[in-house]
Amino acid sequence: MRRIAAWLPLYIFLALIALLLGSRPGLVRHAFRAAVERARGGALAPDARRAARPDSSEVALGRLLFFDPILSANKERACASCHIPARGLSDGRPHALAIDRSDLPRNAPGLTNVSDQLAFFWDGRAVSLEDQIDGPIHAKRELGGLKGREIEARLDSIAAYRALFREVYGERSPRYADVKHAIAAFERTLRSSGSTADRWWKGQIAEESVPVEARRGFDLFAGKAQCSRCHFLPLTTSVVPGAFAAQEFTVIGVPADPQGRALDPDPGRYAVTRDKADRHAFKAPSLRNIARSAPYMHNGVFQTLDQVVRFYNQGGGKGLGLDVPNQAPEVRPLHLTVAEERALVRFLEALSDDSATVEPPAHVPSGLQVGGRY
C-alpha cells in the first residue's frame, strides 16, 4: 500500500497531462518514463502481491498442469491448446476452438501480463485468475466440463502428480483448489518487460535506438490517437492507474465482419451486469505482445493491427455507420493521416518481445501429448 501511495501523486500528474493530450503529447512520454524509473524496473501490477517466484515449485507444477491435457474430459485439450506461447499466448484463430472442434463464441485472449488485470474473460465475469480457471475447465464445450472431484481423482491416480502436490501443498492428496492456485501462479509469471518500448522507457537503450516511427507512434498513442484513454499507462490495460482498483469496460462498436456491415451481437459486459450502459462493452486487453496475438477484438474480426488502427481512426462502430447509441464518447474519428496510422502500428509492434514466451515441458506426468492434440 505504501508503494501505491507513493505513486499516487505521479498518476495525478499524468491525469493532468492527459488533459493536454492534443497539444503536448510528448509530456506524457516523459512523465511515463519517470513513472517507470520510480518503479525501479517495472510497473506495479495489481496482482503482484500474490505473485510466486518464477522458479518456485508451485509455478513449476502450474506449468505442467497448463500444458497437460489431463484436465480435459477427452484428455486431448490443455490450457495451452488455446494459449500458445508462440502466438502471444492466444491461438491465432478468430474464435477459440471448442472440444468438439466447432467454434466458441469469442476469441481466446492472450495471457501476456495477465496479472495486471482485475477482471477476466472479455466480459470480466471472473474476478481472479483462480476463478477464471473454473470457466474453461467446467464448460462442456471448452475442456469438457469435468467436476473438481473428477480432476482430483485423475491426478491422484498419477504417482508423479501425487508427489508434486505433496511437495508444494503438504501431505495431502491433490485438490482441485490447489490445481487452480498452481496454474494461476504460473500464469502470473507470463510477463513481458523487455520490449523495445520497455527498454526505452527504463533508460536501458538510448532514445536514438528506437525507430523514429515507433517514437512518433508513442506520442500519438498518448496524444492524438487517444489510445491511452482506455489502455491506461503504464500497464497498457483498462485497469485504472493510481490505486489500480478498478477495471473499465468500453463500448467501441466492434463490427461483426471486417467490412463493418453490422454490429457484432455479442452483449459483452451486459450479460454480467444487466446494465443497459454495458451492452456491447468489453475489457481492453493488455497491449504487451499484441503483435503476436492476432486476430483482434473479442470476435477476432480484424486480422492485422493496421485494420484495428484504421477502425479506431474512422471512429469505431459509429464511424462505420453502425447504430451504437451507447458508444463511448471518446471513440470518435481521430483524423490520423496514413503516415500517423503507420507510426502508431510501429509503436504497438515495439511493445512485443520474447520475455513472456515459455518453453513447453518435454513431457507431462500424465504421459499425454504436451499441449494437447488439437
PyMOL commands that set and color helices and strands:
alter all, ss='L'
color gray80, all
select helices_A, chain A and resi 2-18+25-38+48-50+57-67+69-71+79-82+85-87+114-116+129-138+148-156+159-169+176-187+196-201+207-209+212-222+227-229+270-273+276-278+290-292+305-314+316-319+338-349
alter helices_A, ss='H'
color red, helices_A
select strands_A, chain A and resi 249-251+281-283
alter strands_A, ss='S'
color yellow, strands_A
deselect
rebuild
show_as cartoon
